[in-house]
């Protein structure tokens, strides 16, 4: 039972290779319709300085991300990524879109992120990087979408209700 959500990096790269092979097929050859899809060719969205932009959101965090070709440096709110996100898990989360798209250390990232905690901010930056990558190279959309990086995670903290200690926790019952 293999579906798109449980695919590995190798599966995603194979799908990309098949898609590129179909796109570069000679005019006389017919490419399978399942590989090409019915989408018109998208144009890259870049500003005058060659950057692409993406907005990422997760929980209460919002990240504004700019991407440009470079050495792979990531700057978050004016600090290096290792300083801002000290936990290795959060840094790994941020670099996932580059690894899946096979573009690791090819882009410099500058982002500003506000709201929420560090985990939500890292998720927002990952979402923003994925969107910016799609704006820079529209052909990466299918790979990033299959990996689940373009989907905004809708889970947020449940609100506190009146008559309760927290969202669902009741006050301790006292018999006497």
C-alpha positions in Angstrom: 0.0 0.0 0.0 2.0 2.9 -1.3 0.4 6.4 -1.4 1.8 9.8 -1.9 2.0 10.7 1.8 4.4 7.8 2.6 6.8 8.2 -0.3 10.5 8.5 0.2 12.9 11.0 -1.1 14.0 8.6 -3.8 10.4 8.1 -4.9 9.9 11.8 -5.2 13.2 12.2 -7.2 12.1 9.4 -9.5 8.8 11.1 -10.1 10.6 14.4 -10.9 12.9 12.6 -13.3 10.0 11.0 -15.1 8.2 14.3 -15.3 11.3 16.1 -16.7 11.8 13.3 -19.2 8.2 13.7 -20.3 8.6 17.4 -20.6 11.7 17.1 -22.7 10.3 14.4 -25.0 10.6 15.1 -28.8 7.7 16.8 -30.5 6.7 13.6 -32.4 6.5 11.5 -29.2 3.4 11.6 -27.0 4.0 11.9 -23.3 1.7 10.1 -21.0 -1.1 12.5 -19.8 -0.7 11.4 -16.2 2.9 12.8 -16.1 2.2 16.1 -17.7 -1.1 17.0 -16.2 -3.5 19.6 -17.7 -1.8 22.6 -16.1 -0.5 25.4 -18.3 3.2 26.2 -18.0 3.7 28.6 -15.0 6.1 31.5 -15.2 8.7 32.1 -12.4 7.8 35.0 -10.2 11.0 37.0 -9.3 11.6 40.7 -8.4 14.2 43.0 -9.9 16.9 41.5 -7.7 16.2 38.0 -8.8 14.5 37.0 -5.5 11.2 35.1 -5.1 8.8 35.6 -2.1 6.7 33.2 -0.1 4.5 33.6 2.9 4.4 30.7 5.4 2.0 30.2 8.3 1.8 27.7 11.2 -0.2 28.0 14.4 0.0 31.7 15.3 3.3 32.3 13.4 3.6 34.1 10.1 6.9 34.1 8.1 7.8 36.3 5.2 10.5 34.5 3.1 12.8 35.8 0.3 14.8 33.3 -1.7 17.7 34.1 -4.1 20.5 31.9 -5.6 23.5 31.7 -3.3 25.6 29.5 -1.0 22.8 28.2 1.3 22.9 30.8 4.0 19.7 31.2 6.0 19.0 34.4 8.0 15.9 34.6 10.3 15.1 38.0 11.8 18.6 39.3 11.2 20.3 36.3 12.9 21.9 33.1 11.5 19.6 30.1 11.5 21.9 28.3 14.0 21.5 31.1 16.5 17.8 31.7 16.1 16.8 28.0 16.0 19.2 26.4 18.4 17.5 22.9 18.3 18.8 20.7 15.5 15.2 19.4 14.8 14.0 22.9 14.0 16.9 23.5 11.6 16.3 20.1 9.9 12.6 21.1 9.5 13.6 24.3 7.7 16.0 22.6 5.3 13.5 19.8 4.3 12.1 21.6 1.2 15.6 22.0 -0.2 16.5 18.4 0.4 13.3 17.1 -1.3 13.8 19.4 -4.2 17.5 18.5 -4.5 18.4 22.2 -4.1 20.4 22.1 -0.9 23.0 24.9 -0.5 21.9 26.5 -3.8 19.7 29.4 -2.3 20.2 32.1 0.3 17.1 32.6 2.5 16.2 35.8 4.3 13.1 35.7 6.4 11.2 37.6 9.1 8.9 35.7 11.3 6.5 36.9 14.0 4.1 35.3 16.5 3.9 32.0 18.2 6.7 29.9 19.6 9.9 28.5 18.0 8.2 25.3 16.7 5.4 27.2 15.0 7.9 29.7 13.6 10.1 26.9 12.2 7.0 25.4 10.5 6.0 28.8 9.1 9.5 29.3 7.7 9.4 25.8 6.1 6.0 26.6 4.5 7.3 30.0 3.3 10.5 28.4 1.8 8.4 25.9 -0.1 6.1 28.6 -1.5 9.1 30.7 -2.5 10.7 27.7 -4.2 7.6 27.2 -6.2 7.6 30.8 -7.2 11.2 30.6 -8.2 10.9 27.2 -10.1 7.3 26.3 -10.8 8.3 22.8 -11.9 9.1 21.9 -8.3 5.4 22.3 -7.3 4.5 18.6 -7.8 7.4 17.3 -5.7 6.8 19.8 -2.8 3.1 19.1 -2.9 3.6 15.4 -2.8 5.9 15.8 0.2 3.1 17.9 1.9 5.1 21.1 2.2 2.7 23.4 0.4 -0.3 22.4 2.6 -0.8 24.8 5.5 -1.2 22.9 8.8 -4.6 24.1 10.1 -4.1 22.9 13.7 -4.2 25.7 16.3 -4.5 25.8 20.1 -8.1 25.3 21.2 -9.6 28.2 23.1 -10.3 28.1 26.9 -13.9 27.7 27.8 -15.6 29.3 30.8 -16.1 27.0 33.9 -13.0 25.1 33.0 -9.3 25.4 34.0 -8.1 25.0 30.4 -9.7 24.2 27.1 -11.0 20.8 28.4 -9.6 20.3 31.9 -12.1 20.7 34.7 -11.5 21.9 38.2 -10.7 19.2 40.7 -13.9 17.7 42.2 -14.2 17.8 46.0 -16.6 15.5 47.7 -16.4 17.3 51.0 
